[in-house]
Amino acid sequence: DAKTTQPNSMESNEEEPVHLPCNHSTISGTDYIHWYRQLPSQGPEYVIHGLTSNVNNRMASLAIAEDRKSSTLILHRATLRDAAVYYCILRDYFFGNEKLTFGTGTRLTIIP
Amino acid sequence: DGGITQSPKYLFRKEGQNVTLSCEQNLNHDAMYWYRQDPGQGLRLIYYSQIVNDFQKGDIAEGYSVSREKKESFPLTVTSAQKNPTAFYLCASQHSGSRETQYFGPGTRLLVL
C-alpha cells in the first residue's frame, strides 16, 4: 500500500485558517486521497476526498499538488470543535473497498 | 435516525474468556469492517465483509472471529487466543465502491480484568 506522511501535531489559533499537510510520494494514478478526523473517544468521521482537482465541501477544502505527491487539508476558520486527530489516507480506485489504512495522523490543537 | 450502533460501550473480559462485540447498521450498506485502535495509534483492520455470508481477514485477524449472517449485523468475537485484547474497537460500514465514505460507529472499549 502507498503510504502517507503527516506531522505528529500542529497548533492553531481559534478562528484562523489551518493547513494540514500530507505527503504521499508513492501515490499511484488510481489512488484517491481521503481525509478523516477523529475526536477523542469517538469513531473517525469523513472529511473530504479527491483525486486530482482541488475539492471543497462544507467542512473543509482539499488542495492537491499538481504531481499528486502531496496534499493539504484546509480548515478555513478553525473552531474548538475542530480539535481532533486528522488522518490522510490513500485509497485505490479499483481495490479501495477493502480497507482504509490509517497512520498515526496529525493531532490538531486549537488555542482559544 | 440512520447510523451504526456498537454495544456495549465498555466491556470487561476475564482471562480465558471469549467476548462478543455487537455492530449493527441501518444504512443498507453492503460492506462492514472491524478495526482495532491502540492508544496513540491509528486504526488497524481486523476483518471485513463485502457481502452477507462472506468475510475476509484484515491485517490483524489472529485471535478474532466474525460472522455476517445478516446485512445489518457484523459481530466480532474476541477469543481467548487474543493475548492482548485491551483496545478501542471500531466498526464501520459503507456502500460498495472505493469512492464511498466509510461511516464509523462510536466504538467499544475492551478492558481485561
Interface residues (C-beta under 8 A of the other chain):
Chain A: Y32 Y36 S41 Q42 G43 P44 E45 Y46 H49 Y87 R91 D92 Y93 F94 F95 G96 N97 E98 K99 L100 T101 F102 G103 T104 G105
Chain B: I4 A31 Y33 Y35 G40 Q41 G42 L43 R44 L45 Y48 Q50 Q56 G58 D59 F88 L90 A92 Q94 S96 G97 S98 R99 E100 T101 Q102 Y103 F104 G105 P106 G107 R109
